[in-house]
Amino acid sequence: MKSIIKFSKLFFVLILLTACKTSTNNDDKIINSERNIFESTNSDKKMMEIKFSCGDEGISEYLKDGWIILKENSREKICTWKSVPATKDCDMEKDKGCKLTKPDKIGEEKIYILEK
């Protein structure tokens, strides 16, 4: 019985010692990442991503301000939703469980990547 207790204590200490990791490798990674951040903040170019949805357009303001469009993307987006009854005899005011929500108007979302 005493040998089992000693063995379990030794096993527990070994697990604790092997579970600890050294931080020497992590220090190198931190130094390298700081250098990358420093180099990217010194650059004169600024980049921005802007999204306009459902007919809103304000890109001309940015173009007048000196921004250049690098990439333009567009995709479908639901602009408004409407509630409809699930069945003919459903009262949406009294029974909220029979209310369905459907897309009403589908528009376009434009995504611009700008650079200055």
C-alpha angles and dihedrals in degrees: 000000000000091000091055091053092048091047092050091050091049091047091050092051091049091052091051093049095048094046093064115090127204117245097213093098092048092054091061092052092051092052092050093048091051090054091052092050091048092052093048094050092053093059117106095220121093124199129201137178118214129184126201119188138194100002099320109138124182102141092110090068091058093045090053088051091059103264119142123212110238098173135007125197132175135191140169118272134179108243102184137012131212132201120230132178116259093221136019096254095045117123105206093194095057102030113042091180093072095055117108124195117216133176111266106183125018117202139164130270116208120202119198128190108204133191130196 
